């Protein structure tokens, strides 16, 4: 593979401009800014994970994960990591389904009086369609 021998060449004036620009970017100066920036690696790192769950959700997840791990019976570090990933992915899929069902249920509640078809099934279908049409990007994002 050939590389451009001049790719990293820059003029003295360009280097001087870069040094001058660097003086304008000195990082946070206030205590609040410094405190906030301390968490940057935690929040933006590839391996940093930050979960926000209610206590009930945390306990439910731990119970779910323990059941998955007992069922999968991982052996060793690699299998344990894979089993935890499987448990987390299934938890997210289940949560996404619940959010979808709850969103459609809320839409049914909000739109149930909009139409009088004398058919609960048709009214439910219309309410779901109205909910979906109101914010299709929400459902597309949820599906991802």
N, C-alpha and C positions, 0 to 999 in steps of 0.2 A: 504494500500500500504506500503510495507516494504522498508526501505532505508538502504543502506550500512552504518553501523556506522563508517567505516574506510574511507569513500569516501573523506573526507576533511583532513584526517591525512596526514601530510608530515613530513619528518625528519627535524631536525634543519639545516642540511647541505642544504637541498632543499630550505628551507625558506631563508637562507642566500644567496643562488644563485639567488633566485627571487629578493631579495632586491638589489643585485649587478646589475642585469640586468635592473632593473627599473631605475637605475642611468644613464644608457645609453639612455633612452627614455624620454627626458625632454621637448619634444615639440619644436615648432619653436623658433629659437633664433634671426633671423633677422627681421627687421621691415616688409620687404616684406612677409616673411613667416608667421608672426603674422597676418598681414593684410589678407592674403589669408585664413588662418585657421579660421578667424572670420566668414566666410561665410559657413563653413562646416555644421553647423546645418541647415542653410537655404537651402543649396543645397541637403543635404542628409537626412533631416528630413522627417518623414512619412507624415506630414501635410504641409510641405513647398512646395509651388508651384511657379515655375518660368517660365513665358511664354515669348517667344521672338516672336513678331509679328511686321510686318510693320504697319505703321499707317493705311493704307488702310485695311489690314487684321483685325486689331483690331476693326475698325469701322464696318467692315462686320460681324465679330463675334458678336459684341454687338447688331447689328440689328437682326442677326439670333437668338441669345439668347432671345432677347426681344419678338420676334415673337413666339418662342417656349413657353416661359413663359405665354404669353397672351393666347395661345391656350390651354395650360395645366391647367391654372388657379389654381396654387397651393394655398393651405390654410395652414398657419402655417409654422413654421421653418422646420419641417421634410419634408413636401411635397415640400417646396421651394428648399431644398437641393437635393431632388430626381429629381426635375424638372431641376435644373441646371446640374446635372449629366447626365440626358437624353440629354439636349442640347449639352453639351460638347462631349458626345459620338457620337451623330449624326454629329456634326461638324467634328470630327476625321474621321468618316466613309466617309463623303463627301470628305474630304481632301485626304484620301487614294485613293478613286476612281479617283479623279482628277490627283493625282500623277501617278497612274497606266496608265490612258488614255494618259497623257502627255508623259510618258516614252515610251509607245508603239508608239505614234505619232512621237517622236524623232527617235525611231528605224526605223520607216517607212521612215522618211526623210533620215536617214543615209544609209539605205539598199535598197532604191527604185530603184537604178540604177544597183543593183547586178544581177537582173534577167530580162529577156525580154520574158514574157509569152503571151503577147498580151491580158492579162486579168488583169484589175486593182484589181479585187477581189483576184485573186491568188497571185499577187505581194504583196498586202497588207498582206495576210496571211503568206507568206514567210518572209516578213520583221518582222512581229510580232513574228514569231517562232524564227528567228535569234536573235531578241532582247531578248527574254525570255531565249534562250539557252546560250547567252553570260553571263548572270548573274541570274540564277534561284534562288539563295539564296536571292537576292534583292526582288524578287516578293514574295517569301515565307515569308520573314520578313514583307513586306508590308501587306500581307494577315492576319498576326497576329493582 
